[in-house]
Amino acid sequence: MYRWILKKAVPLPDVRKMKTAVFVGPHPDDIEIGAGGTVHRMVLQGAVVTFVLCTDGRSGTKDPVSEGEQIAKIRRSESLAGAARLGVKDVRFLDFPDGGDYSERDLSRKLAEVLADIRPEIVFCPDPMLRSEIHPDHLRTGNAVRTAVFWNGFASILRQNGIPFDPQKVSQTPSPALAYFYTDHCNRKIALSGANVKAKTEAILCHKSQFSGLGAPEVQGMFRYLKLRQTAMGWSVLRLQAEGFFMMAPLHQHAFPEVLNF
């Protein structure tokens, strides 16, 4: 009863009502894989969506003689194509080295600057607490987003960290909600239409350097997994496919442990 009352009093975010969103990916292709259907759904409902890609993708190959700079250029082009297929026009590249040496705090500063500029209603990123995740870029990205979201609730903290911001924007817009994809703790499922799923699939396949086509065994395996996961998520949502997220409204993001049971 207590949990039910709390959930009613401090509800989870409702993306159907949101008009601005930022999706943060550790690498080119992560947003499309983790949340592409939701991106497409939000764009169709009229939301303004921005992609922020933290690393340049230069390590997205197992070829030991490939040049990182050339791979990074290819992956940037693929990112723009994938975003365009989902209807996203604003793509921002932070260009930290994929798998390389950069600090989480520096990444937090760059992300905080983007969020201070856009002041979105919700920010999506990988879950930094996913127990099976070992990729440093994913872990750093999730943690840096958490820090950037927190900083954006306080003009004084933005100022202390040298983040440029418009005082009027900060005073007139609340802190954003936060949503994790690549999570094992879903508390919100977003139903996907056939058009959303089709757009997601085609956006993923824009990353030709990573996915050579639906006929490749490893690509078939990934899409089988995505379909099974989306079908399992969607079973309780009118038997559609769905994407699952762990979401928190601003009030849930600090000293509110009950949200783990919502």
C-alpha positions as CSV (number, residue, x, y, z in Angstrom):
1,M,0.0,0.0,0.0
2,Y,2.8,2.4,0.9
3,R,4.6,1.8,-2.4
4,W,1.4,2.2,-4.3
5,I,0.7,5.5,-2.6
6,L,4.2,6.8,-3.3
7,K,4.0,5.7,-7.0
8,K,0.7,7.7,-7.3
9,A,2.1,10.7,-5.4
10,V,5.4,10.8,-7.2
11,P,4.8,9.1,-10.6
12,L,7.3,7.9,-13.1
13,P,8.0,10.0,-16.1
14,D,5.5,9.8,-19.0
15,V,7.4,10.1,-22.3
16,R,4.1,10.5,-24.2
17,K,3.8,14.0,-22.8
18,M,7.4,15.1,-23.3
19,K,8.5,17.6,-26.0
20,T,12.3,17.5,-25.6
21,A,14.7,14.6,-25.1
22,V,18.4,14.0,-25.2
23,F,19.7,10.5,-25.9
24,V,23.3,9.9,-24.9
25,G,25.3,7.0,-26.5
26,P,28.8,5.8,-25.6
27,H,29.4,5.0,-29.2
28,P,27.8,5.4,-32.6
29,D,25.0,2.8,-32.9
30,D,24.3,2.4,-29.1
31,I,21.2,4.7,-29.1
32,E,19.7,2.9,-32.1
33,I,20.2,-0.5,-30.5
34,G,19.2,0.4,-27.0
35,A,16.3,2.9,-27.7
36,G,15.8,3.4,-31.4
37,G,12.1,2.5,-31.4
38,T,11.4,4.9,-28.6
39,V,13.4,7.7,-30.4
40,H,11.2,7.1,-33.5
41,R,8.0,7.1,-31.4
42,M,8.9,10.3,-29.6
43,V,9.8,12.1,-32.9
44,L,6.5,11.0,-34.4
45,Q,4.6,12.4,-31.4
46,G,6.3,15.8,-32.0
47,A,9.2,15.7,-29.6
48,V,12.5,17.5,-30.4
49,V,15.2,14.8,-29.9
50,T,18.9,15.4,-29.7
51,F,21.6,12.6,-30.0
52,V,24.9,13.1,-28.1
53,L,27.6,10.6,-29.0
54,C,30.4,10.5,-26.4
55,T,33.2,8.7,-28.2
56,D,34.3,8.7,-31.8
57,G,34.0,5.0,-32.4
58,R,37.6,4.6,-33.7
59,S,37.9,1.2,-32.0
60,G,34.9,-0.2,-33.6
61,T,36.9,-2.8,-35.6
62,K,38.9,-5.9,-34.9
63,D,41.3,-5.2,-37.9
64,P,44.7,-4.6,-36.2
65,V,45.9,-2.4,-39.1
66,S,42.9,-0.2,-39.6
67,E,43.4,3.5,-39.0
68,G,41.4,5.0,-36.1
69,E,40.9,8.4,-37.8
70,Q,39.4,6.8,-40.9
71,I,37.1,4.6,-38.8
72,A,36.0,7.5,-36.8
73,K,35.0,9.4,-39.9
74,I,33.0,6.5,-41.3
75,R,31.2,6.0,-38.0
76,R,30.3,9.7,-37.8
77,S,28.7,9.5,-41.2
78,E,26.9,6.3,-40.2
79,S,25.6,8.0,-37.0
80,L,24.1,10.9,-39.0
81,A,22.4,8.4,-41.4
82,G,21.0,6.4,-38.5
83,A,19.7,9.5,-36.7
84,A,18.1,10.8,-39.9
85,R,16.3,7.5,-40.4
86,L,14.7,8.0,-36.9
87,G,13.9,11.6,-37.7
88,V,16.6,13.1,-35.5
89,K,18.2,16.3,-36.9
90,D,20.4,17.4,-34.0
91,V,23.4,15.1,-33.5
92,R,26.3,16.3,-31.3
93,F,29.7,14.6,-31.2
94,L,31.9,14.9,-28.2
95,D,34.7,12.9,-29.8
96,F,36.3,11.4,-26.7
97,P,38.6,8.5,-27.8
98,D,36.7,5.2,-28.1
99,G,38.2,2.9,-25.5
100,G,40.9,5.5,-24.8
101,D,42.1,7.6,-22.0
102,Y,39.7,10.3,-20.9
103,S,38.2,11.2,-17.5
104,E,34.7,10.7,-16.4
105,R,34.7,14.3,-15.0
106,D,35.7,15.8,-18.3
107,L,32.9,13.9,-20.0
108,S,30.5,15.1,-17.3
109,R,31.4,18.7,-18.0
110,K,30.8,18.3,-21.8
111,L,27.5,16.6,-21.2
112,A,26.4,19.2,-18.6
113,E,27.1,21.9,-21.2
114,V,24.8,20.2,-23.7
115,L,22.1,19.8,-21.1
116,A,22.4,23.3,-19.9
117,D,22.0,24.5,-23.5
118,I,19.0,22.3,-24.4
119,R,17.3,21.9,-21.0
120,P,15.5,18.7,-22.0
121,E,12.6,17.1,-20.1
122,I,14.3,13.7,-20.1
123,V,17.7,12.2,-20.7
124,F,18.3,8.7,-21.9
125,C,21.6,6.8,-21.4
126,P,23.0,3.3,-20.7
127,D,22.5,2.0,-17.1
128,P,25.9,2.4,-15.3
129,M,24.8,-0.1,-12.7
130,L,24.1,-3.0,-15.1
131,R,25.7,-5.9,-13.4
132,S,26.9,-7.6,-16.6
133,E,28.4,-4.5,-18.2
134,I,32.2,-4.4,-18.4
135,H,32.8,-1.8,-21.2
136,P,34.5,1.2,-19.6
137,D,32.9,3.6,-22.1
138,H,29.4,2.5,-21.2
139,L,30.1,2.7,-17.5
140,R,31.7,6.1,-17.8
141,T,29.0,7.4,-20.0
142,G,26.2,6.4,-17.6
143,N,28.0,7.8,-14.6
144,A,28.9,11.0,-16.4
145,V,25.2,11.5,-17.5
146,R,24.1,11.1,-13.9
147,T,26.5,13.7,-12.7
148,A,25.6,16.1,-15.6
149,V,21.9,15.7,-14.8
150,F,22.5,16.5,-11.1
151,W,24.6,19.5,-11.9
152,N,21.9,20.9,-14.1
153,G,19.6,21.3,-11.2
154,F,21.9,23.9,-9.6
155,A,23.1,27.1,-11.2
156,S,25.8,27.4,-8.5
157,I,27.2,23.9,-9.3
158,L,27.2,24.7,-13.0
159,R,29.1,27.9,-12.2
160,Q,31.6,26.1,-10.0
161,N,32.4,23.6,-12.7
162,G,32.8,26.3,-15.4
163,I,29.7,25.2,-17.4
164,P,28.3,28.1,-19.4
165,F,24.5,28.5,-19.0
166,D,21.6,30.9,-19.4
167,P,20.4,31.8,-15.9
168,Q,16.9,32.3,-17.1
169,K,16.7,28.9,-18.7
170,V,18.0,27.2,-15.5
171,S,15.6,29.1,-13.3
172,Q,12.5,28.5,-15.5
173,T,13.1,24.8,-16.4
174,P,13.2,21.9,-14.0
175,S,15.9,19.2,-13.9
176,P,15.3,16.5,-16.4
177,A,14.0,13.0,-15.8
178,L,16.5,10.2,-16.3
179,A,16.0,7.0,-18.2
180,Y,18.4,4.1,-18.5
181,F,18.5,1.7,-21.5
182,Y,20.6,-1.4,-21.5
183,T,19.2,-2.1,-18.1
184,D,18.2,-5.1,-16.1
185,H,15.8,-3.2,-13.9
186,C,12.9,-2.0,-16.1
187,N,10.2,0.0,-14.5
188,R,8.7,1.5,-17.7
189,K,7.9,-0.2,-21.0
190,I,7.4,1.9,-24.2
191,A,5.2,0.1,-26.7
192,L,6.5,0.1,-30.3
193,S,4.4,0.1,-33.5
194,G,5.5,-1.8,-36.5
195,A,6.7,1.4,-38.0
196,N,8.9,2.1,-34.9
197,V,10.4,-1.4,-35.1
198,K,11.1,-1.0,-38.8
199,A,12.7,2.4,-38.4
200,K,14.9,1.0,-35.5
201,T,16.1,-1.9,-37.7
202,E,16.9,0.3,-40.6
203,A,18.7,2.8,-38.4
204,I,20.9,0.1,-36.9
205,L,21.7,-1.2,-40.4
206,C,22.9,2.3,-41.3
207,H,26.0,1.4,-39.3
208,K,27.4,-0.7,-42.1
209,S,30.9,-0.8,-40.6
210,Q,29.5,-2.7,-37.7
211,F,26.6,-4.6,-39.2
212,S,27.2,-6.0,-42.7
213,G,23.6,-6.9,-43.4
214,L,20.8,-9.1,-42.1
215,G,22.4,-12.2,-43.7
216,A,25.5,-12.2,-41.5
217,P,25.2,-14.7,-38.6
218,E,26.3,-12.3,-35.9
219,V,23.8,-9.7,-37.1
220,Q,21.0,-12.3,-37.3
221,G,21.8,-13.2,-33.7
222,M,21.6,-9.6,-32.5
223,F,18.3,-9.0,-34.2
224,R,16.9,-12.3,-32.9
225,Y,17.9,-11.1,-29.4
226,L,16.3,-7.7,-29.9
227,K,13.1,-9.1,-31.2
228,L,12.9,-11.6,-28.3
229,R,13.6,-8.9,-25.7
230,Q,11.1,-6.5,-27.3
231,T,8.5,-9.2,-27.5
232,A,9.0,-10.1,-23.9
233,M,8.8,-6.5,-22.9
234,G,5.7,-5.9,-25.0
235,W,3.7,-8.9,-23.8
236,S,2.1,-6.8,-21.0
237,V,1.6,-3.9,-23.4
238,L,-1.2,-5.1,-25.6
239,R,1.1,-7.8,-26.9
240,L,3.1,-5.4,-28.9
241,Q,6.9,-5.1,-29.0
242,A,8.3,-2.7,-26.5
243,E,11.5,-1.2,-25.2
244,G,12.2,-1.2,-21.4
245,F,13.8,1.5,-19.3
246,F,14.6,2.3,-15.7
247,M,13.1,5.8,-15.4
248,M,13.3,8.4,-12.6
249,A,11.5,11.7,-12.3
250,P,13.7,14.4,-10.7
251,L,12.3,13.7,-7.2
252,H,13.3,10.0,-7.5
253,Q,17.0,10.8,-8.3
254,H,18.2,11.6,-4.8
255,A,17.4,9.9,-1.4
256,F,14.4,8.1,-2.8
257,P,15.2,4.3,-2.6
258,E,11.6,3.3,-3.1
259,V,11.8,4.0,-6.8
260,L,13.8,0.7,-7.1
261,N,10.5,-1.1,-6.4
262,F,8.2,1.0,-8.6
